[in-house]
Amino acid sequence: LKNEVEEQTAKLTEANHKLEHERDIARKDMHMASVVQQKFFHAPDQKFSNWDYAVCYEPFSEVSGDLFNFYYEQDSLQGVSVFDASGHGVAASLITMLSENVIKTIYSESRKKHKHLSEILTDLNNGIIEAKGDVDNFLTGVLISITEKTDGNCKIDIADAGHPYPILYRADAKEIV
């Protein structure tokens, strides 16, 4: 009996060391994924004419299913997108990284063609469905198009895909819309 207990203890100790080693690898991989995602989704390092903005990006866990992007040329802000993949963790973060490329490409191409935001969202939906294949996941989002006029005003169009609308603060009136 003593030999069997020692044998089982040795097996359990070896299995425990193996699990700890695999957990350390998973921790390092998760940290690396977090670093990559934070580099991928960040606010632009520049100012836009007529616009102030602030970004606070705090993932629920080390990686996130949230994504955002600013679309611009030189100092002219042309749009903003905010999307959220269903679920949490690695699976949701992978969907966001896959989707961001689709969103950026389709939004930029569609804007040049002067497509309506509802058409752009339809194209985005089709593009993301095609890109993710059989992965059972979805995104909600808001797509904002900004057209600056020569008189200093701008036109803002917002298209919502199951996501809360953004908050707009009008500094001159000191009101939140």
Phi and psi in degrees as a GROMACS rama.xvg file:
@    title "Ramachandran Plot"
@    xaxis  label "Phi"
@    yaxis  label "Psi"
@TYPE xy
-61.0378  -42.4879  LYS-2
-64.4724  -40.9025  ASN-3
-64.8529  -42.0871  GLU-4
-62.4786  -43.4029  VAL-5
-64.1947  -40.0349  GLU-6
-64.0352  -46.5449  GLU-7
-66.5415  -38.1479  GLN-8
-62.7493  -42.8256  THR-9
-62.9689  -41.7601  ALA-10
-64.5894  -43.5755  LYS-11
-65.2969  -40.4816  LEU-12
-62.572  -43.8554  THR-13
-63.8773  -43.7576  GLU-14
-63.1559  -39.3962  ALA-15
-63.708  -43.1154  ASN-16
-62.61  -39.7994  HIS-17
-64.8515  -44.3961  LYS-18
-62.8224  -41.8862  LEU-19
-62.5699  -40.8137  GLU-20
-63.8752  -44.7553  HIS-21
-65.975  -37.4249  GLU-22
-64.6883  -39.487  ARG-23
-63.4026  -41.3891  ASP-24
-63.609  -44.6283  ILE-25
-62.7152  -39.8606  ALA-26
-61.8255  -45.4657  ARG-27
-64.2526  -42.4906  LYS-28
-62.1785  -42.7539  ASP-29
-63.9778  -41.5005  MET-30
-63.4752  -42.9614  HIS-31
-62.795  -41.5821  MET-32
-61.8372  -38.902  ALA-33
-64.1287  -44.4996  SER-34
-62.0494  -45.1708  VAL-35
-62.3427  -46.0188  VAL-36
-63.2879  -40.5761  GLN-37
-66.9163  -32.1479  GLN-38
-72.5277  -32.164  LYS-39
-73.6613  -41.1369  PHE-40
-111.946  101.267  PHE-41
-149.044  157.013  HIS-42
-71.6664  149.05  ALA-43
-61.8652  150.133  PRO-44
-90.8288  33.0604  ASP-45
-141.4  168.141  GLN-46
-100.114  151.039  LYS-47
-112.579  141.495  PHE-48
-63.4611  134.782  SER-49
72.1584  7.16866  ASN-50
-135.592  138.026  TRP-51
-116.299  146.633  ASP-52
-148.71  158.347  TYR-53
-140.616  143.072  ALA-54
-128.159  130.394  VAL-55
-124.382  109.877  CYS-56
-117.341  104.268  TYR-57
-126.273  99.4525  GLU-58
-61.4481  148.738  PRO-59
-60.9682  -40.6512  PHE-60
-127.104  -166.419  SER-61
-60.794  -33.1944  GLU-62
-120.883  163.226  VAL-63
-138.991  160.278  SER-64
-98.2484  9.95412  GLY-65
-94.2587  144.626  ASP-66
-147.395  152.102  LEU-67
-149.114  160.04  PHE-68
-156.476  153.754  ASN-69
-110.751  137.491  PHE-70
-115.723  125.71  TYR-71
-157.363  163.032  TYR-72
-130.402  126.796  GLU-73
47.8048  -117.152  GLN-74
-104.98  17.9639  ASP-75
-104.594  110.634  SER-76
-74.6936  125.375  LEU-77
-113.098  -13.9478  GLN-78
178.07  166.142  GLY-79
-143.419  142.653  VAL-80
-129.234  145.37  SER-81
-136.621  122.195  VAL-82
-133.908  158.763  PHE-83
-142.087  121.586  ASP-84
-81.4202  146.367  ALA-85
-66.9982  148.062  SER-86
88.6169  -174.997  GLY-87
-136.052  169.753  HIS-88
79.7388  -156.146  GLY-89
-60.5709  -45.0733  VAL-90
-59.3778  -47.6093  ALA-91
-64.8923  -38.8735  ALA-92
-66.8888  -36.0533  SER-93
-66.6112  -38.1717  LEU-94
-63.8627  -41.2331  ILE-95
-64.2745  -40.7022  THR-96
-66.8247  -39.5644  MET-97
-66.1126  -44.902  LEU-98
-69.1438  -34.8591  SER-99
-58.6742  -41.351  GLU-100
-63.3181  -43.0963  ASN-101
-63.0588  -46.794  VAL-102
-61.9129  -48.795  ILE-103
-61.0568  -45.4645  LYS-104
-65.2862  -50.6724  THR-105
-66.8702  -41.9682  ILE-106
-61.5123  -48.3548  TYR-107
-62.3066  -45.1234  SER-108
-66.24  -41.7663  GLU-109
-68.857  -35.1537  SER-110
-64.3069  -39.8066  ARG-111
-62.6867  -29.7123  LYS-112
-89.193  2.70214  LYS-113
57.9458  39.1041  HIS-114
-74.0784  150.031  LYS-115
-70.8207  147.436  HIS-116
-57.8327  -34.2443  LEU-117
-63.8643  -37.614  SER-118
-66.9199  -39.8966  GLU-119
-63.3218  -43.154  ILE-120
-62.2116  -38.7744  LEU-121
-62.4463  -44.4748  THR-122
-63.3131  -40.5044  ASP-123
-62.1403  -45.7175  LEU-124
-57.6072  -48.5226  ASN-125
-63.8049  -41.1423  ASN-126
-65.2827  -40.5257  GLY-127
-70.5271  -41.1652  ILE-128
-59.3255  -43.9404  ILE-129
-65.1483  -42.1814  GLU-130
-68.0691  -38.7847  ALA-131
-86.4044  -12.8241  LYS-132
62.9603  -130.708  GLY-133
-84.6456  6.55109  ASP-134
-65.712  126.988  VAL-135
-86.8845  86.4755  ASP-136
-156.341  157.543  ASN-137
-143.766  167.273  PHE-138
-124.59  148.165  LEU-139
-111.796  159.992  THR-140
-173.317  170.632  GLY-141
-130.712  132.499  VAL-142
-118.918  127.443  LEU-143
-120.475  130.063  ILE-144
-112.948  133.315  SER-145
-121.852  125.959  ILE-146
-121.106  111.503  THR-147
-81.9991  137.415  GLU-148
-100.613  161.683  LYS-149
-66.244  -22.2138  THR-150
-84.7954  5.84502  ASP-151
94.4828  -14.4902  GLY-152
-81.6871  174.067  ASN-153
-146.454  160.871  CYS-154
-109.922  129.933  LYS-155
-117.987  124.337  ILE-156
-112.019  137.609  ASP-157
-126.109  130.501  ILE-158
-119.896  130.9  ALA-159
-111.751  133.149  ASP-160
-121.499  67.8983  ALA-161
75.0357  19.6068  GLY-162
-120.01  150.521  HIS-163
-61.2141  144.31  PRO-164
-68.6639  152.938  TYR-165
-73.0971  165.109  PRO-166
-94.9651  131.756  ILE-167
-112.513  125.38  LEU-168
-108.619  123.506  TYR-169
-98.6873  105.726  ARG-170
-63.994  -40.1121  ALA-171
-64.1069  -35.2692  ASP-172
-96.8  -7.29768  ALA-173
51.1952  50.8457  LYS-174
-132.753  152.188  GLU-175
-107.157  128.857  ILE-176
